[in-house]
């Protein structure tokens, strides 16, 4: 396994965890915002969590796209080292 594959695998794992955290924050944000209690502070916290989750998803999508582009360019330009000269 080369460096490019290692970085690609680690990035894929990090992106999956980040999307799972986004989904968790989305669910918690809507749950707090939709609670049938008269505490507006709790509802505002849910709204902030929801907004932060949306921004995180946007930047995660942008970052994943940029990394995929850089990885594609690196893999198309990459050439293995030539073998050492034999005496």
C-alpha positions as a printed Julia matrix, in Angstrom:
87×3 Matrix{Float64}:
   0.0    0.0     0.0
   1.46   3.28   -1.08
   1.21   6.69    0.47
  -1.61   7.81   -1.83
  -3.78   4.81   -0.94
  -3.07   5.26    2.78
  -4.05   8.92    2.71
  -7.14   8.1     0.65
  -8.23   5.39    3.12
  -7.67   7.59    6.18
  -9.53  10.46    4.54
 -12.45   8.2     3.68
 -12.69   7.02    7.29
 -12.52  10.57    8.64
 -15.2   11.72    6.2
 -17.52   8.87    7.23
 -17.11   9.78   10.91
 -17.68  13.46   10.12
 -20.9   12.7     8.22
 -22.08  10.54   11.13
 -21.41  13.44   13.53
 -23.3   15.78   11.21
 -26.28  13.42   11.2
 -26.15  13.13   14.99
 -26.06  16.92   15.42
 -28.91  17.26   12.91
 -31.08  14.84   14.9
 -30.2   16.36   18.28
 -30.76  19.89   16.94
 -34.21  19.1    15.58
 -35.09  17.17   18.75
 -34.17  20.14   20.95
 -35.83  22.65   18.64
 -39.04  20.64   18.49
 -39.4   19.87   22.19
 -42.88  20.73   23.46
 -41.58  22.75   26.41
 -41.84  26.5    26.95
 -38.08  27.03   27.46
 -36.92  29.17   24.56
 -33.28  28.84   25.63
 -33.36  25.11   24.89
 -35.01  25.73   21.53
 -32.35  28.33   20.64
 -29.62  25.82   21.53
 -31.26  23.31   19.2
 -31.41  25.92   16.47
 -27.7   26.75   16.91
 -26.74  23.06   16.82
 -28.8   22.65   13.66
 -27.21  25.67   11.98
 -23.71  24.55   12.94
 -24.46  21.09   11.56
 -25.56  22.53    8.22
 -22.4   24.64    7.96
 -20.28  21.65    8.91
 -21.94  19.55    6.2
 -21.32  22.27    3.62
 -17.62  22.58    4.49
 -17.28  18.82    4.68
 -18.69  18.48    1.17
 -16.41  21.23   -0.16
 -13.34  19.79    1.56
 -14.1   16.27    0.35
 -14.48  17.51   -3.2
 -11.21  19.45   -3.08
  -9.36  16.5    -1.59
 -10.81  14.15   -4.23
  -9.61  16.52   -6.96
  -6.12  16.78   -5.45
  -5.97  13.01   -5.0
  -7.03  12.45   -8.61
  -4.4   14.87   -9.91
  -1.72  13.33   -7.68
  -2.54   9.79   -8.78
  -2.54  10.74  -12.47
   0.8   12.57  -12.21
   2.47  10.06   -9.88
   5.01   7.75  -11.5
   6.91   5.07   -9.64
  10.62   5.5    -9.06
  12.86   3.73  -11.55
  14.85   0.74  -10.33
  18.39   1.43   -9.16
  21.11   0.88  -11.75
  22.74  -2.5   -11.71
  26.54  -2.67  -11.8
